[in-house]
């Protein structure tokens, strides 16, 4: 009898939490979801960069991979689980020209309410940049940066379903120009009873800029759907992720530039594929996994006519699992260049 009362209390509490998340979404979203900006026209686009090396290796976006990766849970809160308690995750990604990305998050589990909490920070450092006046004279230097501070929570909703939410404070600092905003993510995950299939729905960046109300820019709203299938008798799992589902053509297309270059607008079929990212994970024993990814829109954006475009859109990486430390590495290809992403997840105590 007591067990039934506890389950009933837990179900009511979780459904109440879900309603609060929906209510917060309507409060934060002062812009219409159906009229979102496309491509890079939104503000705070740095928050859409992958937070972990594993996501980088899986094509730059993945919200449904079966496993227990804290870096992925930083992006999709419904992936938070009690098994992650007392873990911390650190990600480092050096870009070109001295630009650095740092990510950190940790987890705590509240057994009384069956809620897994996570705290984290996403930081972009752009180094030192010279400041000049309108005649070109140097007047000093600035140290521009972007950062995001977030608090996430996840719990069971109904059987096989898990809900999660993330509240984010965003800040950009470019010398004399500063901006801040708030945003909310809402996620829902379903895992099949045999744990061989997992699906996630993620609504990201429902929010607004703070401060001046007369000239607010839209946040990079994103509606994402992901599905992962793990084979029962082979150490392989596959993922399909569809993002930017709130817009049909998610490209930045300049007709005047296209006319000069001889480019043609994307076809309807190309528009469909430009929403998709494919990925696979190959498990080599219990301690190693090899990751592969292909991002359609990245290849379409980076390809240049009459040039060798190599492995644009492809990504790869490897993961190593030790007793208390997981090490992940991911890389993506941009024309003839690569960038490298490193992540470490550490179990503070059992």
N, C-alpha and C positions, 0 to 999 in steps of 0.2 A: 504494500500500500504506500509506504513512504517513498519507494522508488518511483511509483507512478506520479506521486505528487511532485517529486523533484523534476521528473521529465516534463510535466505540464508547466511547471514554473520556468524551466529553462526554455521551452518552446515559446512561451509568452514573452519572456525577456528578450529573446533573439528577434522575434517579430517586431517588438517595440523598437529595438535598435535599428532594424531595417527601415521602419517608418521614419525615425529621426533622420536617417541618412537621406531619404527622399525629400523630407522637408527642408533640410539644409541645402540640398541641390537647388530647390526652387528659390530659396533665399539668395544664394550666391549667384545664380544665373540670371543676371539682369539683361543679358543679350539673348536673342532667339537662337535656339539650337539649330533651327532649320535654315539660318542665314549666316553660316560660319564662313570665315575667310578660307581661301585655298592656298596651298603651297606655303611659301615663306612669308606671307603677308601678316601674320599674327605677331604679337609681342611675346617675349619670353620663350622663344623656340628652343633654347638650351635645355628645357625640362623634358623634351622629347628624345634626347640622346639616351642610348642604352646605359643603364647604371652598372651593369656587371659584364665581365668578360664572356660569360656564357651566352648572354643575350647577343652580344656582338658577334660571337661565332655562329649563332643561329640565324643570321641575316639582319640583325639590328633590332628586331622586334619579335617577341614570342611571349604569350601570356598563358599558355596551356601545357607547357612541358611537364611531364610526370616526373616527380622527384621531390627533393627537399633542398632547393637552392634559395638561400636568403637574399641574394642579389636580385633574383627574379621577383621575389615577394616584395621588394622595395618598389617595383614598378606596378605589380598587380597584387593588391592587399589580400585578395581572396586566397592566395597561395600560402599565406601565413598559417602555420600549424603548430600545435603544442610541442612537436618534436624539435622545433627550432629554439626552444627556450635556452637562454644564456649563450646564444651564439652571437658573434659580432662579425660583420663583413666590411672589408676595406677594398675599394677598387681604385686603381690608378690608370689613367689613360693619357699619355703624352701625345699631343697633336703636333702639327707643324708650327714653325716660327715661335717656339717656346710656349705655346698654349698648353695648359695642363688641366685635366679634369680629375677631381677627387670625389669619391663617394664613400659614405660610412653609414652603417645602420646596425642596430642591435634589437634584441627581442626579449620580452618578458611574458610569462604566461600566468593568468589569474585563474586558478583552478576553481574558485568559488563560483564564478560566472561563466566559466569555459570560454574565456576571451583571450586571444593572443594579441599582445600589443607590440608595436614596433616604432622606433624613433630613428630618424635619419637626417642626413644632410647631403646635398648634391651641390658641388662647388666648382665653378669655372674660373681659372686664373689666366688672364690674358697678358701677363707680364707688364713691363714698363713701356709706355708709348710717349714719344715726344709731343709736347704741345707747342703750337706756333700761333702767331697772330696772322691777320689777313695778308701781310706782306711776306710771310714765310720766316720771320724771326722767331727763334726758340724762346719760349717764356717759361719753360719748366717741363716736368713730366707728370704723367698720371698713371695710375695702376688700376685699370678697369677690371671689374669682376662681376660675376653673377652668382647668386646662391639661392638655394631652396632648403627650407627646414620643414620637415613633415612629421606627422604623427599618424600612425595607422592602427587599425584594429580589425580582427576577423573572428568569426564564430560560426558554429553550425546553425543553419536556418531550419531546414527540414532534412529528412534522411537523404544522404548522398549529395546534398547541396551545402555550400559554404558561402557566406557573404563577407564582404570586407569593404572598408572605407578608408580614405586617406585625406587628411586636412593639411593643406600646404600654405606656407607663407613664402612669397617669392620676392627677391630684391635684385635690382640691377643698379650698378654704380659705374658710370662712365664719366669720371671727372666732375664737371659742373652739372651733368645730367644724371638724375637719379629717379628711380621708379620702383614701386612696390605693388604687390597684389596678393590676393588670396584665391585659392582654388580648392576644389573637392573632387576626388575620384570615388566612384562606386563600382564594385566588382561582384560578380556572381560566378561561382565555379560548381560544375557538376562532375563527379567521378563515378564511373560505373561500378556496380558491386564487385566485379572481378578485378577492379583496379587496372584494367588494360586500356581504358579509354577515358579521356578527360577533355572537358570543354569549358571555356571561360568567356564571359561577356564583360567588357570593361568600358566604362564611360569615364573619360579623363578630362580634367581641366575645365570643370564647370565653375566659373568664377569671374572675377572682375579686377581691374586695376583700382588702386586706392588713390585718394587725393583729388586732383582736378576732375570734376564731373563733366566738363564741357568737351573734353578731348580724350576720352578713354578709348583705348584700343582693345580689340578682341584677343582673348587667349587662344592658344592652339588647341581648340576643342578636338577631341578624337573619340570616335566610336569604334571599338575593336572587338572582333570575334575570333576566337582561336579554338583549334581542335587538334588533339594529339592521340595517336593510336600506337600502342606498344604491342609488338608481336608476342604471342604466348610461347612459342617454341624457338625463338631466335632473339639474340641480344640486340635488338634494334627497335627504335621507335621513330615515328614520322609525325611532323607537325605542319599544319596549314594555318596561316594567320592572315586575316583580312582586316585592314585598317582604313581609316578615313572614310568610313561607310556613310557618313552624313552628307558627303558630296559625291557627285558622279565623276567629274573630271578634276582630279587632284593634282594636276600638273601646273607649273608656271609656264604659260605659253605666250610669247610675245609675237604677234603676227608680223610686225615690221621687221624684227630680227629674223624671223623664219623666212620671210620673203627674200631677204638679202642672202641668207645661207642656203636657200633652196629646200628648206625643211617643209614637211607637210604636217597638218594637224593629226593627232593620234586617232586611230580608228576606234570604233565602238568596242571591238574585241581587245584592243590595246588598253583601253580605259579599264576594262574588267581586270586584266592581268596586273595593271599598275596598282591595284589594291592588295595584291597577294605577296606573301613571303613564304617560301618553302624551306623546310629544315629537316634534318635527320640526325639522330644520335646513335652511335654504335658503341656498345659497351664491351670493353675488353677485360674480362674478368670482373672482379668486384672493385678494383681500384683505379681503372682507367676508362675514359670514354672519349671518343672522337666525335666532334661536332662539325656539321656542314650546313651551309645556308645559301639561299639565293633570293635576292630582293629585286623584283621586277622593275619597280619604279626607279630604284637607284641606278640600274643599268641603263634605263631609258634616258634618265637625266644626264648621266655622265658620258654616254656615247657621243663621239664627234664624227661627223661624216668625213669619209676619205682618210681616216686614221685608224691605226690598229687600236682596238679598244680592250684587248686582252681579257682579263678576268673581272671587269666591272660588274658589280652586283653580287659577286661571290664572296663568301666568308668561310672561315674555318677556325678551328681551335681544338684544344685538348683540356681534359680535366683529370686531376690526380686526387684520389681520396686516401688520406692517411687516418690514423686513429682519431685525432682531434683537429686536424687541419685539412681543409680542402683547398687546392690551388687550381685556378682556372686561367687559361690564356685564350684570347680571341684576337683575330685580325681580319680586316676587310681590305678590299682592293679598290683603289681609286686611280684610274688610268694606269700609270706605271709606278705608282706609289702604294705603300701600305702603312697603316697605323696599327699600333699594338695596344692591347688592353689586358691588364693583369688584375686578378681578384684573389683575395685570400679570405676564407671563412674559418673562424677559430671557435672551438667549443670551450667556453670559459670553465665550466665544470659539468660533470655528469648529473 
